[in-house]
Amino acid sequence: MSVGKPLAHDSGPLHVTGAARYVDDIPVPAGTLHVAFGLSHEARGTIAAMDLSEVRSTPGVVAVLTANDLDRPVDVSPSAHDEPLLSTGEVHYHGQPIFLVIATSHRIARAAARRARVEITPRPAVLTIDDALEAGTYFEGGPVVWTRGDIKSALEAAPRIVEGQIEIGGQEHFYLEGQVALALPQDDGGMAIAASTQHPTEIQHKVADALGLPMSAVRVETRRMGGGFGGKESQGNALAVAAAIAAARTGRPCKMRYDRDDDMVITGKRHDFRIRYRAGVDEDGKLIGVEFEQFVRAGWSLDLTPPVADRAMLHADNAYFIPNMRIVSLRLRTNTASATAFRGFGGPQGVLGIERVMDHIAHELGMDPLKLRLANLYAKSGKDETHYGQPVKGFELADIIGSLAESSDYHKRRAAVAAFNAENDVLKKGIALTPVKFGISFTLTHLNQAGALVHVYQDGSIHLNHGGTEMGQGLNQKVAQVAAEGFGVGLGRVRITATDTGKVPNTSATAASSGSDLNGMAVKAACDEIRGRMVRFLAETHGLKPKSILFKDGKVHLGNQRLRFVEAVQECYMGRVSLSATGFYKTPEITWDRVAGKGHPFYYFANGAAVTEVVIDRLTGEYRILRADILHDVGTSLNPAIDIGQIEGGYVQGAGWLTTEELVWDDKGRLRTHAPSTYKIPACSDRPAQFHVALWGRKNHVPTIYRSKAVGEPPLMLGISAFLALSDAVAACGEVYPALDAPATPERVMMAAKRVAG
């Protein structure tokens, strides 16, 4: 068996030795040129004059292009065709590309770009959520509203009302490998692109459109990325298109990469939200109705805001049955970099909103927050429906939470925390247990498809390509295990090479936690096809029934005869059996009407829960995460080692989003936290001193690949327990509910502690 083994990441040794090859490591041909953007120094305005003479005269500069120099309009948006590669006269955020420089080196291109003299007539910039509300700058024509039941009557009749607001900051992706692309012009007029992207087909489409070529004339290859987290789903379009235009214009290979500061200034982040809530409950804490307003700062162009904001609405219930509900989502246009995909894709913001509500209710009623949560969970029977009409099936969160509470000694530790706080005036501890229910599938239904190409060579080695991209998450290892399982051979026989639009067309982005689900099934379909051909041939040749032939332990079992896999392959090859096949998979049972907010958008839900204990210094706001216990549902794991790594990383990234990772713009729209010195992702020392992760281990109730469940995004929301543990610690400083905003930096914790203490 290959599936289910805790095998190390296939590229692990290459990662730790530095031998793994990324786009910037690819040896470039002689004469390769380098591309850099010239950027806007205003957040909003009109270009009055642009003197690029000094840029052009810089030694080593080959060409300088503005929007007027392009042969055709060039758009790099993933959705709405509202994002020109270069400003066409108006600038919409500080850091927007307005011209590009083509030079003989990366350094020369960047330095030359800074010699431009650009006059921009400034206009009042819309920077904040409040600015956008005042100016009425809405995307999609105004609020998007979904309702369930009669929220007005429910709130009027509710014995208790709890209301409040939470500000939720954005998040920088901070992938270790920055954005980069290499364009190689081909002798047939086509273009080959090597790109660090989660969506090779989108790069292919955008480059083809920019050059006026059919997609078949553009080939995009992605071997691996040094991290993505959603930041390479659409943000790599601009680099690939710019490099391709430069290559087409000069006839020479062209490469573009952002330095870290440029990367952070130019590219989009996680959407920051403001969520207002009003919840009605009875005296026992049972939810009667909840009303949410979700204010979303989208940035200057649409990018992926509609599906991100939709997913926040879809996850506004998290794990709880809410009989009456109203969600108002306002997608606000601002003069900041367009917010984009980020691990969880709006789901984390939606989940944090309802978890804040539950925490606030528990405080107001004087209840143990866990007791309140358990009282409002969806039923295990599968009879409950979400606010968008999908039945909640295979729901085991009550069991997961109960098991975690027992294994983590939650109740005993909660009592110990209370005792500690009673004895200590300066240091205060907090503890929180929070669940996650996360829907798995793209909400844009047509993206739920994948293809694969599998070859079995006559020496018994297996080669495959699939449409997913490897960004360190172990997708290739899992898919290789699926292929090895399909032929009953060891993993050493399987080789996966770069994702390539010339081998597997029309790929979907590796996103929405669906990489293994989609591509694993596509590879299995291809392997099943080849194995079926082999079985039919061998059965006929050896006079056996097909059902009696087994592929197992590196051998093909033919009744009493055993052939080594390679021998069976050679027999089939000599018998002129095709040993190559494509595989295809589309997710079943999903429908979605985003206008009505109704349907069955998810194939299933992934679940998990986390307990986090923290300690704060209420005088300084300094804090530590002392311990985290996690029990997460990945179905029947394809690879427990990789899944546990994803859970650990997801928790830490989620906790970082809600604690240390603060994005700061000044009143001119300039991002001030654009380097590791000013933007603080969690370091190794920020990990919980005690970190316990376990897998739930029960098979998925729907027939996914070997009954596994997605693991990429759901664990990030386990980090919400760290945020609410901090809130619990601050609450111990007085009687008032802390109403912490995120990220809960030490400054915010200190100020909240003072506020609570009165």
SULHUJO-V133395 format. One record per run of one state. SS is the DSSP state (2 for helix, 1 for strand, 0 for the rest). FROM is the first residue (numbers start at 1). TO is the last residue. Records with the same first field share a line. If there is no record, write none. Layout:
# SULHUJO-V133395
SS->FROM-TO / FROM-TO
This chain:
# SULHUJO-V133395
0->1-11 / 18-22 / 26-32 / 40-44 / 52-52 / 58-60 / 70-74 / 76-83 / 85-89 / 92-96 / 104-105 / 114-116 / 123-128 / 136-137 / 142-143 / 149-150 / 158-159 / 169-179 / 186-190 / 196-199 / 212-214 / 223-236 / 251-253 / 258-259 / 267-271 / 282-286 / 300-304 / 315-319 / 321-324 / 334-346 / 366-368 / 378-384 / 386-390 / 392-396 / 408-409 / 424-426 / 441-444 / 448-448 / 457-461 / 467-474 / 488-490 / 497-498 / 501-514 / 543-545 / 553-554 / 559-560 / 575-579 / 587-590 / 594-597 / 601-603 / 618-622 / 633-634 / 636-639 / 659-664 / 666-670 / 672-683 / 687-689 / 696-704 / 709-713 / 732-741 / 743-745 / 758-758
2->12-17 / 23-25 / 53-57 / 67-69 / 106-113 / 129-135 / 139-141 / 151-157 / 200-211 / 215-217 / 237-250 / 260-266 / 305-314 / 347-365 / 369-376 / 397-407 / 410-423 / 445-447 / 475-487 / 491-493 / 515-542 / 546-548 / 565-574 / 640-658 / 684-686 / 705-707 / 714-731 / 746-757
1->33-39 / 45-51 / 61-66 / 75-75 / 84-84 / 90-91 / 97-103 / 117-122 / 138-138 / 144-148 / 160-168 / 180-185 / 191-195 / 218-222 / 254-257 / 272-281 / 287-299 / 320-320 / 325-333 / 377-377 / 385-385 / 391-391 / 427-440 / 449-456 / 462-466 / 494-496 / 499-500 / 549-552 / 555-558 / 561-564 / 580-586 / 591-593 / 598-600 / 604-617 / 623-632 / 635-635 / 665-665 / 671-671 / 690-695 / 708-708 / 742-742
